[in-house]
Amino acid sequence: MTRVVDAQYISDYKIRISFSDLTQQVVDFGPFLAEHPHLQYDKYKNPAHFKKFKIESGNIVWGKDWDLIFPIDQLHAGKIS
């Protein structure tokens, strides 16, 4: 199973994600945040909050209770929906 092993903030809502299979993708989370308004997600439109992601259980997550988390296959493909 492919896992996220590293993630680096690039700019705006873009993050370079490295996977256990040695591939990398730059994922732009901006369109998701713009197209999915929700109180739980809206705080991550603030770049200071967006930059506070972490890697847990092989995935990139935001928030203490994983407010934002995305399927690995979408991250690996470089596009989330």
The first five atom37 places (N, CA, C, CB, O) and aatype in JSON, in Angstrom:
{
  "aatype": [12, 16, 1, 19, 19, 3, 0, 5, 18, 9, 15, 3, 18, 11, 9, 1, 9, 15, 13, 15, 3, 10, 16, 5, 5, 19, 19, 3, 13, 7, 14, 13, 10, 0, 6, 8, 14, 8, 10, 5, 18, 3, 11, 18, 11, 2, 14, 0, 8, 13, 11, 11, 13, 11, 9, 6, 15, 7, 2, 9, 19, 17, 7, 11, 3, 17, 3, 10, 9, 13, 14, 9, 3, 5, 10, 8, 0, 7, 11, 9, 15],
  "atom_mask": [
    [1, 1, 1, 1, 1],
    [1, 1, 1, 1, 1],
    [1, 1, 1, 1, 1],
    [1, 1, 1, 1, 1],
    [1, 1, 1, 1, 1],
    [1, 1, 1, 1, 1],
    [1, 1, 1, 1, 1],
    [1, 1, 1, 1, 1],
    [1, 1, 1, 1, 1],
    [1, 1, 1, 1, 1],
    [1, 1, 1, 1, 1],
    [1, 1, 1, 1, 1],
    [1, 1, 1, 1, 1],
    [1, 1, 1, 1, 1],
    [1, 1, 1, 1, 1],
    [1, 1, 1, 1, 1],
    [1, 1, 1, 1, 1],
    [1, 1, 1, 1, 1],
    [1, 1, 1, 1, 1],
    [1, 1, 1, 1, 1],
    [1, 1, 1, 1, 1],
    [1, 1, 1, 1, 1],
    [1, 1, 1, 1, 1],
    [1, 1, 1, 1, 1],
    [1, 1, 1, 1, 1],
    [1, 1, 1, 1, 1],
    [1, 1, 1, 1, 1],
    [1, 1, 1, 1, 1],
    [1, 1, 1, 1, 1],
    [1, 1, 1, 0, 1],
    [1, 1, 1, 1, 1],
    [1, 1, 1, 1, 1],
    [1, 1, 1, 1, 1],
    [1, 1, 1, 1, 1],
    [1, 1, 1, 1, 1],
    [1, 1, 1, 1, 1],
    [1, 1, 1, 1, 1],
    [1, 1, 1, 1, 1],
    [1, 1, 1, 1, 1],
    [1, 1, 1, 1, 1],
    [1, 1, 1, 1, 1],
    [1, 1, 1, 1, 1],
    [1, 1, 1, 1, 1],
    [1, 1, 1, 1, 1],
    [1, 1, 1, 1, 1],
    [1, 1, 1, 1, 1],
    [1, 1, 1, 1, 1],
    [1, 1, 1, 1, 1],
    [1, 1, 1, 1, 1],
    [1, 1, 1, 1, 1],
    [1, 1, 1, 1, 1],
    [1, 1, 1, 1, 1],
    [1, 1, 1, 1, 1],
    [1, 1, 1, 1, 1],
    [1, 1, 1, 1, 1],
    [1, 1, 1, 1, 1],
    [1, 1, 1, 1, 1],
    [1, 1, 1, 0, 1],
    [1, 1, 1, 1, 1],
    [1, 1, 1, 1, 1],
    [1, 1, 1, 1, 1],
    [1, 1, 1, 1, 1],
    [1, 1, 1, 0, 1],
    [1, 1, 1, 1, 1],
    [1, 1, 1, 1, 1],
    [1, 1, 1, 1, 1],
    [1, 1, 1, 1, 1],
    [1, 1, 1, 1, 1],
    [1, 1, 1, 1, 1],
    [1, 1, 1, 1, 1],
    [1, 1, 1, 1, 1],
    [1, 1, 1, 1, 1],
    [1, 1, 1, 1, 1],
    [1, 1, 1, 1, 1],
    [1, 1, 1, 1, 1],
    [1, 1, 1, 1, 1],
    [1, 1, 1, 1, 1],
    [1, 1, 1, 0, 1],
    [1, 1, 1, 1, 1],
    [1, 1, 1, 1, 1],
    [1, 1, 1, 1, 1]
  ],
  "atom_positions": [
    [[0.84, -1.18, 0.0], [0.0, 0.0, 0.0], [0.89, 1.25, 0.0], [-0.96, 0.0, 1.23], [1.83, 1.36, 0.79]],
    [[0.59, 2.16, -0.88], [1.34, 3.4, -0.98], [0.96, 4.32, 0.17], [1.1, 4.08, -2.33], [-0.21, 4.45, 0.53]],
    [[1.99, 4.97, 0.74], [1.78, 5.86, 1.87], [2.48, 7.19, 1.61], [2.29, 5.22, 3.17], [3.45, 7.26, 0.85]],
    [[1.99, 8.23, 2.25], [2.67, 9.52, 2.21], [3.83, 9.45, 3.2], [1.68, 10.71, 2.57], [3.64, 9.06, 4.35]],
    [[5.03, 9.82, 2.75], [6.2, 9.79, 3.63], [6.75, 11.18, 3.92], [7.28, 8.92, 3.0], [7.49, 11.37, 4.88]],
    [[6.39, 12.16, 3.08], [6.86, 13.53, 3.3], [5.93, 14.48, 2.57], [8.33, 13.71, 2.82], [5.31, 14.11, 1.57]],
    [[5.85, 15.7, 3.07], [5.05, 16.73, 2.42], [5.68, 18.08, 2.71], [3.56, 16.69, 2.9], [6.05, 18.38, 3.85]],
    [[5.8, 18.89, 1.66], [6.41, 20.21, 1.8], [5.51, 21.26, 1.17], [7.82, 20.25, 1.15], [5.07, 21.12, 0.03]],
    [[5.24, 22.3, 1.93], [4.46, 23.41, 1.42], [5.23, 24.09, 0.3], [4.12, 24.42, 2.55], [6.43, 24.35, 0.43]],
    [[4.55, 24.39, -0.81], [5.18, 25.05, -1.95], [4.75, 26.52, -1.99], [4.8, 24.33, -3.29], [5.58, 27.41, -1.82]],
    [[3.46, 26.77, -2.21], [2.91, 28.13, -2.27], [1.39, 28.03, -2.34], [3.48, 28.91, -3.5], [0.84, 26.98, -2.65]],
    [[0.73, 29.14, -2.05], [-0.73, 29.19, -2.1], [-1.31, 27.97, -1.38], [-1.24, 29.25, -3.57], [-1.17, 27.84, -0.16]],
    [[-1.96, 27.09, -2.12], [-2.52, 25.86, -1.54], [-1.87, 24.63, -2.16], [-4.05, 25.82, -1.74], [-2.5, 23.57, -2.26]],
    [[-0.63, 24.77, -2.57], [0.09, 23.67, -3.22], [1.09, 23.03, -2.26], [0.81, 24.17, -4.48], [1.83, 23.71, -1.54]],
    [[1.09, 21.7, -2.28], [1.99, 20.92, -1.43], [2.64, 19.83, -2.29], [1.23, 20.29, -0.21], [1.97, 19.14, -3.05]],
    [[3.96, 19.7, -2.15], [4.68, 18.59, -2.8], [4.61, 17.41, -1.85], [6.18, 18.97, -3.15], [5.06, 17.48, -0.7]],
    [[4.05, 16.31, -2.35], [3.86, 15.11, -1.53], [4.74, 14.0, -2.07], [2.37, 14.67, -1.51], [4.73, 13.72, -3.27]],
    [[5.51, 13.38, -1.18], [6.36, 12.24, -1.52], [5.72, 10.98, -0.98], [7.81, 12.42, -0.96], [5.2, 10.95, 0.14]],
    [[5.77, 9.94, -1.8], [5.12, 8.67, -1.46], [6.13, 7.56, -1.24], [4.13, 8.28, -2.55], [7.29, 7.66, -1.64]],
    [[5.68, 6.51, -0.61], [6.55, 5.37, -0.28], [7.07, 4.65, -1.52], [5.81, 4.4, 0.6], [8.05, 3.91, -1.44]],
    [[6.42, 4.84, -2.67], [6.9, 4.2, -3.9], [7.89, 5.11, -4.65], [5.71, 3.86, -4.81], [8.19, 4.88, -5.82]],
    [[8.39, 6.13, -3.95], [9.41, 7.06, -4.44], [8.89, 8.06, -5.48], [10.55, 6.29, -5.01], [9.7, 8.74, -6.12]],
    [[7.58, 8.16, -5.67], [7.03, 9.16, -6.56], [6.69, 10.42, -5.77], [5.78, 8.63, -7.29], [6.57, 10.4, -4.55]],
    [[6.54, 11.51, -6.51], [6.15, 12.79, -5.91], [5.07, 13.43, -6.77], [7.38, 13.74, -5.78], [5.02, 13.23, -7.98]],
    [[4.21, 14.18, -6.12], [3.19, 14.95, -6.82], [3.08, 16.3, -6.15], [1.82, 14.21, -6.82], [3.2, 16.42, -4.93]],
    [[2.84, 17.34, -6.96], [2.47, 18.63, -6.4], [0.95, 18.71, -6.52], [3.19, 19.85, -7.14], [0.4, 18.69, -7.63]],
    [[0.29, 18.79, -5.39], [-1.17, 18.8, -5.36], [-1.64, 20.2, -4.99], [-1.73, 17.74, -4.35], [-1.16, 20.79, -4.02]],
    [[-2.57, 20.73, -5.78], [-3.16, 22.03, -5.52], [-4.51, 21.81, -4.83], [-3.33, 22.86, -6.84], [-5.46, 21.34, -5.46]],
    [[-4.58, 22.15, -3.55], [-5.79, 21.97, -2.77], [-6.73, 23.17, -2.9], [-5.45, 21.75, -1.32], [-7.85, 23.13, -2.39]],
    [[-6.29, 24.24, -3.59], [-7.08, 25.44, -3.75], [-8.45, 25.2, -4.37], [0.0, 0.0, 0.0], [-9.45, 25.67, -3.82]],
    [[-8.53, 24.49, -5.5], [-9.84, 24.25, -6.1], [-10.81, 23.51, -5.16], [-9.68, 23.45, -7.38], [-12.0, 23.83, -5.12]],
    [[-10.31, 22.53, -4.42], [-11.17, 21.82, -3.47], [-11.72, 22.78, -2.43], [-10.39, 20.67, -2.79], [-12.92, 22.77, -2.16]],
    [[-10.87, 23.61, -1.85], [-11.31, 24.54, -0.82], [-12.31, 25.56, -1.38], [-10.11, 25.26, -0.21], [-13.23, 25.96, -0.68]],
    [[-12.12, 25.97, -2.62], [-13.03, 26.94, -3.24], [-14.38, 26.31, -3.59], [-12.4, 27.52, -4.49], [-15.41, 26.96, -3.48]],
    [[-14.36, 25.06, -4.0], [-15.58, 24.4, -4.48], [-16.36, 23.68, -3.38], [-15.23, 23.42, -5.55], [-17.48, 23.24, -3.63]],
    [[-15.8, 23.55, -2.19], [-16.47, 22.83, -1.11], [-16.55, 23.68, 0.15], [-15.72, 21.51, -0.81], [-15.87, 23.4, 1.14]],
    [[-17.38, 24.74, 0.12], [-17.49, 25.57, 1.33], [-18.13, 24.77, 2.46], [-18.32, 26.84, 1.04], [-19.16, 24.12, 2.29]],
    [[-17.49, 24.84, 3.6], [-17.98, 24.14, 4.8], [-17.26, 24.76, 5.99], [-17.74, 22.56, 4.71], [-16.07, 25.07, 5.9]],
    [[-17.96, 24.94, 7.06], [-17.34, 25.56, 8.24], [-16.06, 24.84, 8.66], [-18.32, 25.58, 9.4], [-15.09, 25.47, 9.07]],
    [[-16.08, 23.54, 8.55], [-14.91, 22.75, 8.96], [-13.72, 23.0, 8.03], [-15.26, 21.25, 8.98], [-12.57, 22.98, 8.48]],
    [[-13.98, 23.23, 6.75], [-12.91, 23.44, 5.77], [-12.5, 24.89, 5.63], [-13.34, 22.91, 4.43], [-11.34, 25.19, 5.32]],
    [[-13.44, 25.81, 5.86], [-13.2, 27.23, 5.58], [-11.98, 27.79, 6.31], [-14.4, 28.03, 5.95], [-11.3, 28.67, 5.77]],
    [[-11.7, 27.31, 7.51], [-10.55, 27.86, 8.23], [-9.24, 27.57, 7.51], [-10.49, 27.29, 9.64], [-8.25, 28.27, 7.73]],
    [[-9.21, 26.54, 6.65], [-7.98, 26.19, 5.94], [-7.77, 27.05, 4.69], [-8.0, 24.72, 5.55], [-6.76, 26.92, 4.0]],
    [[-8.73, 27.93, 4.4], [-8.52, 28.93, 3.35], [-7.52, 29.99, 3.82], [-9.86, 29.59, 2.93], [-6.93, 30.7, 3.01]],
    [[-7.35, 30.09, 5.12], [-6.35, 30.97, 5.7], [-5.0, 30.25, 5.57], [-6.68, 31.34, 7.22], [-4.82, 29.17, 6.14]],
    [[-4.05, 30.85, 4.84], [-2.77, 30.16, 4.63], [-2.06, 29.74, 5.92], [-1.86, 31.05, 3.85], [-1.38, 28.72, 5.94]],
    [[-2.22, 30.51, 6.98], [-1.57, 30.14, 8.24], [-2.1, 28.81, 8.76], [-1.77, 31.24, 9.3], [-1.34, 28.0, 9.3]],
    [[-3.39, 28.57, 8.6], [-3.98, 27.29, 9.03], [-3.66, 26.18, 8.02], [-5.51, 27.42, 9.21], [-3.38, 25.05, 8.4]],
    [[-3.7, 26.53, 6.74], [-3.44, 25.53, 5.7], [-2.05, 24.92, 5.85], [-3.6, 26.15, 4.31], [-1.86, 23.72, 5.63]],
    [[-1.08, 25.73, 6.22], [0.3, 25.26, 6.33], [0.53, 24.32, 7.52], [1.23, 26.45, 6.46], [1.61, 23.74, 7.65]],
    [[-0.47, 24.16, 8.38], [-0.3, 23.33, 9.58], [-0.71, 21.88, 9.35], [-1.1, 23.91, 10.72], [-1.3, 21.26, 10.23]],
    [[-0.4, 21.35, 8.19], [-0.69, 19.94, 7.91], [0.36, 19.07, 8.6], [-0.73, 19.66, 6.37], [1.41, 19.55, 9.03]],
    [[0.06, 17.79, 8.68], [1.02, 16.82, 9.24], [0.78, 15.48, 8.57], [0.88, 16.71, 10.79], [-0.23, 15.26, 7.91]],
    [[1.73, 14.6, 8.75], [1.6, 13.25, 8.21], [1.3, 12.32, 9.38], [2.89, 12.8, 7.44], [2.06, 12.24, 10.35]],
    [[0.18, 11.63, 9.27], [-0.21, 10.65, 10.29], [-0.78, 9.43, 9.6], [-1.26, 11.25, 11.29], [-1.56, 9.55, 8.65]],
    [[-0.41, 8.27, 10.05], [-0.91, 7.0, 9.49], [-0.75, 6.94, 7.98], [-2.37, 6.8, 9.85], [-1.61, 6.39, 7.29]],
    [[0.34, 7.5, 7.47], [0.63, 7.41, 6.05], [-0.18, 8.32, 5.17], [0.0, 0.0, 0.0], [-0.27, 8.1, 3.96]],
    [[-0.78, 9.35, 5.75], [-1.57, 10.29, 4.97], [-1.29, 11.7, 5.45], [-3.07, 9.97, 5.06], [-0.78, 11.9, 6.55]],
    [[-1.61, 12.69, 4.62], [-1.48, 14.08, 5.0], [-2.83, 14.53, 5.57], [-1.03, 14.98, 3.78], [-3.87, 14.3, 4.96]],
    [[-2.79, 15.15, 6.74], [-4.03, 15.53, 7.42], [-3.89, 16.94, 8.0], [-4.37, 14.52, 8.54], [-2.79, 17.45, 8.22]],
    [[-5.04, 17.54, 8.25], [-5.12, 18.85, 8.89], [-6.03, 18.72, 10.1], [-5.64, 19.95, 7.9], [-7.03, 18.0, 10.07]],
    [[-5.69, 19.43, 11.15], [-6.55, 19.48, 12.33], [-6.31, 18.35, 13.29], [0.0, 0.0, 0.0], [-5.82, 17.28, 12.93]],
    [[-6.67, 18.62, 14.53], [-6.49, 17.63, 15.6], [-7.3, 16.36, 15.34], [-6.88, 18.23, 16.95], [-6.86, 15.25, 15.64]],
    [[-8.48, 16.54, 14.77], [-9.37, 15.4, 14.51], [-9.46, 15.08, 13.02], [-10.76, 15.68, 15.05], [-10.47, 14.55, 12.55]],
    [[-8.4, 15.4, 12.29], [-8.34, 15.14, 10.86], [-9.49, 15.82, 10.13], [-8.35, 13.63, 10.58], [-10.27, 15.17, 9.43]],
    [[-9.6, 17.13, 10.31], [-10.64, 17.91, 9.64], [-10.61, 17.71, 8.13], [-10.5, 19.39, 9.98], [-11.65, 17.61, 7.48]],
    [[-9.41, 17.66, 7.59], [-9.21, 17.42, 6.16], [-8.31, 16.21, 5.99], [-8.61, 18.66, 5.46], [-7.25, 16.12, 6.6]],
    [[-8.74, 15.29, 5.16], [-7.95, 14.13, 4.79], [-8.46, 13.68, 3.43], [-8.04, 12.96, 5.86], [-9.66, 13.75, 3.16]],
    [[-7.57, 13.21, 2.57], [-7.94, 12.86, 1.2], [-7.48, 11.45, 0.88], [-7.34, 13.86, 0.2], [-6.49, 10.97, 1.45]],
    [[-8.19, 10.77, -0.02], [-7.78, 9.42, -0.42], [-6.38, 9.43, -1.03], [-8.78, 8.83, -1.42], [-6.04, 10.29, -1.84]],
    [[-5.59, 8.47, -0.64], [-4.2, 8.37, -1.12], [-4.16, 8.26, -2.64], [-3.51, 7.15, -0.49], [-3.29, 8.85, -3.27]],
    [[-5.08, 7.51, -3.24], [-5.03, 7.35, -4.69], [-5.23, 8.67, -5.42], [-6.09, 6.35, -5.14], [-4.64, 8.88, -6.48]],
    [[-6.05, 9.58, -4.87], [-6.22, 10.9, -5.47], [-4.96, 11.73, -5.31], [-7.41, 11.62, -4.86], [-4.53, 12.4, -6.25]],
    [[-4.37, 11.71, -4.12], [-3.12, 12.44, -3.9], [-2.03, 11.92, -4.82], [-2.69, 12.33, -2.43], [-1.27, 12.71, -5.39]],
    [[-1.94, 10.62, -4.96], [-0.93, 9.98, -5.79], [-1.12, 10.37, -7.26], [-0.98, 8.46, -5.62], [-0.15, 10.49, -8.0]],
    [[-2.36, 10.55, -7.67], [-2.66, 10.95, -9.05], [-2.42, 12.44, -9.25], [-4.12, 10.6, -9.41], [-2.35, 12.91, -10.39]],
    [[-2.28, 13.19, -8.16], [-2.0, 14.62, -8.25], [-3.22, 15.5, -8.39], [0.0, 0.0, 0.0], [-3.11, 16.69, -8.67]],
    [[-4.41, 14.91, -8.19], [-5.64, 15.68, -8.33], [-6.69, 15.14, -7.36], [-6.17, 15.61, -9.79], [-6.98, 13.95, -7.33]],
    [[-7.25, 16.06, -6.58], [-8.29, 15.64, -5.64], [-9.64, 16.11, -6.15], [-8.02, 16.21, -4.21], [-9.74, 17.1, -6.88]],
    [[-10.67, 15.38, -5.76], [-12.02, 15.76, -6.2], [-12.96, 15.84, -5.02], [-12.55, 14.75, -7.22], [-14.14, 16.14, -5.2]]
  ]
}
